[in-house]
Amino acid sequence: MSDNAKKNLEVSHVVTKAFMSGDVSAIDSVIAADFVDHTPEGDMNRDSLKHMITTMHNGTQNIKMDIINEAANDEYAYAWIRMSGTSDGSMGMPKGPFEMTAIELVKCKDGKAVEHWEMMEAKEMMKMMGNHQGPPPPPADNKMDTTKKSDSKM
């Protein structure tokens, strides 16, 4: 593994440690000033990442993040992570214990993260959000009902 790939893995490790400890003091050393975190809610920057880490840590007891697998090259670091803890009910999660897995992908440049993506299966997200039954099933014929008439006149 190249020195750059090793640095890229270390970037990922620093962020993981921040989530578990709540200490964001090392974030600026591994996250670029123009960092973009691509989330379903919209893109976040370095300051909003630090705020999210602090908020999540304050609303969760016993946060644990286990790295199931990881890899890196000179441009990207990837980690398959299992996160668990006990939520106080904030951040849209139900109160109580949770466990989830996610794939974290970080693009790095000059030893700092410049972009981040997180991928989670829908059933994992639903379970974490308190819906243990997962998303609703598709219609039996897997087709949308196109027989309904619209009241609008176009």
C-alpha positions as CSV (number, residue, x, y, z in Angstrom):
1,M,0.0,0.0,0.0
2,S,1.4,3.4,-0.9
3,D,2.1,6.1,1.6
4,N,-0.8,8.2,0.2
5,A,-3.2,5.2,0.6
6,K,-2.1,4.8,4.2
7,K,-2.7,8.5,4.8
8,N,-6.2,8.2,3.3
9,L,-7.0,5.4,5.7
10,E,-5.8,7.5,8.6
11,V,-8.2,10.2,7.6
12,S,-11.0,7.8,7.9
13,H,-9.8,6.5,11.3
14,V,-9.6,10.1,12.7
15,V,-13.2,10.7,11.8
16,T,-14.3,7.4,13.2
17,K,-12.5,8.2,16.5
18,A,-14.2,11.6,16.6
19,F,-17.6,10.0,16.4
20,M,-16.8,7.6,19.3
21,S,-15.2,10.2,21.5
22,G,-17.1,13.3,20.6
23,D,-13.8,15.2,20.3
24,V,-13.7,17.1,17.0
25,S,-10.4,18.8,17.7
26,A,-8.5,16.7,15.1
27,I,-11.1,17.2,12.3
28,D,-9.5,20.3,10.8
29,S,-6.2,18.4,10.4
30,V,-7.8,15.7,8.2
31,I,-10.8,17.4,6.6
32,A,-10.2,20.1,3.8
33,A,-11.7,23.5,4.3
34,D,-13.7,23.0,1.1
35,F,-14.9,19.5,2.2
36,V,-18.3,18.4,0.9
37,D,-20.3,15.6,2.7
38,H,-23.0,14.4,0.3
39,T,-26.0,13.5,2.4
40,P,-29.7,12.9,1.6
41,E,-30.5,16.1,3.4
42,G,-28.1,18.1,1.2
43,D,-24.4,18.7,1.1
44,M,-22.6,19.5,4.4
45,N,-19.3,21.3,4.9
46,R,-16.6,20.7,7.5
47,D,-18.3,22.8,10.2
48,S,-21.6,21.0,9.8
49,L,-19.7,17.7,10.0
50,K,-18.2,18.7,13.3
51,H,-21.6,19.8,14.5
52,M,-23.2,16.5,13.5
53,I,-20.4,14.5,15.2
54,T,-21.0,16.5,18.5
55,T,-24.7,16.3,18.3
56,M,-24.7,12.5,17.6
57,H,-22.2,11.9,20.3
58,N,-24.2,13.9,22.8
59,G,-27.4,12.1,21.9
60,T,-26.0,8.6,22.0
61,Q,-24.4,6.6,24.8
62,N,-21.8,3.9,24.2
63,I,-21.2,4.7,20.6
64,K,-19.1,1.9,19.1
65,M,-17.9,1.8,15.5
66,D,-16.3,-1.5,14.3
67,I,-14.5,-1.6,11.0
68,I,-15.6,-4.7,9.2
69,N,-13.4,-4.1,6.2
70,E,-11.5,-1.2,4.7
71,A,-9.3,-0.4,1.7
72,A,-7.6,2.6,0.2
73,N,-5.7,3.8,-2.8
74,D,-4.1,7.1,-3.6
75,E,-7.4,8.9,-4.1
76,Y,-10.1,7.1,-2.0
77,A,-10.6,5.3,1.4
78,Y,-13.4,3.0,1.9
79,A,-14.7,1.5,5.2
80,W,-17.5,-0.9,5.9
81,I,-18.6,0.0,9.4
82,R,-20.9,-1.4,12.0
83,M,-22.1,1.3,14.4
84,S,-24.0,0.6,17.6
85,G,-25.1,2.5,20.7
86,T,-28.1,3.7,22.7
87,S,-30.0,6.7,21.3
88,D,-31.7,9.2,23.5
89,G,-34.3,9.7,20.8
90,S,-32.7,12.7,19.1
91,M,-31.5,12.8,15.5
92,G,-34.6,11.1,14.2
93,M,-33.8,7.8,15.8
94,P,-36.0,6.1,18.3
95,K,-34.9,6.0,21.9
96,G,-33.0,2.8,22.8
97,P,-30.3,0.6,21.4
98,F,-29.5,0.5,17.7
99,E,-27.1,-1.2,15.4
100,M,-26.5,-0.4,11.7
101,T,-24.0,-1.0,9.0
102,A,-22.8,1.4,6.4
103,I,-20.3,1.9,3.6
104,E,-18.2,5.1,4.0
105,L,-16.4,6.4,0.9
106,V,-14.0,9.3,1.3
107,K,-12.2,11.1,-1.5
108,C,-8.9,12.5,-0.4
109,K,-6.4,15.0,-1.8
110,D,-3.1,16.0,-0.2
111,G,-3.8,14.0,2.9
112,K,-7.2,15.5,3.6
113,A,-10.8,14.4,2.9
114,V,-12.4,16.5,0.2
115,E,-15.7,14.5,-0.3
116,H,-17.6,11.9,1.6
117,W,-20.5,9.5,0.7
118,E,-22.3,7.1,3.0
119,M,-24.3,4.2,1.6
120,M,-26.8,2.2,3.7
121,E,-29.3,-0.4,2.6
122,A,-32.9,0.8,2.9
123,K,-33.8,-2.0,5.4
124,E,-30.8,-0.9,7.6
125,M,-32.0,2.7,7.6
126,M,-35.6,1.7,8.4
127,K,-34.4,-0.5,11.2
128,M,-32.3,2.3,12.6
129,M,-35.2,4.8,12.4
130,G,-37.5,2.4,14.3
131,N,-39.3,0.7,11.5
132,H,-38.3,-2.9,12.0
133,Q,-40.4,-4.1,9.2
134,G,-38.6,-2.3,6.4
135,P,-40.0,-0.3,3.5
136,P,-43.4,-1.2,2.2
137,P,-43.5,-3.9,-0.4
138,P,-44.1,-2.9,-4.1
139,P,-47.6,-3.6,-5.6
140,A,-48.3,-7.2,-6.4
141,D,-47.9,-6.8,-10.1
142,N,-44.9,-4.4,-9.6
143,K,-46.7,-1.8,-11.7
144,M,-48.1,1.6,-10.8
145,D,-51.9,2.1,-11.1
146,T,-52.3,4.3,-14.2
147,T,-56.1,3.9,-14.4
148,K,-56.9,6.8,-11.9
149,K,-57.9,10.0,-13.6
150,S,-56.5,13.3,-12.6
151,D,-58.8,16.2,-11.8
152,S,-56.3,18.7,-13.2
153,K,-56.9,20.0,-16.7
154,M,-53.6,20.6,-18.6
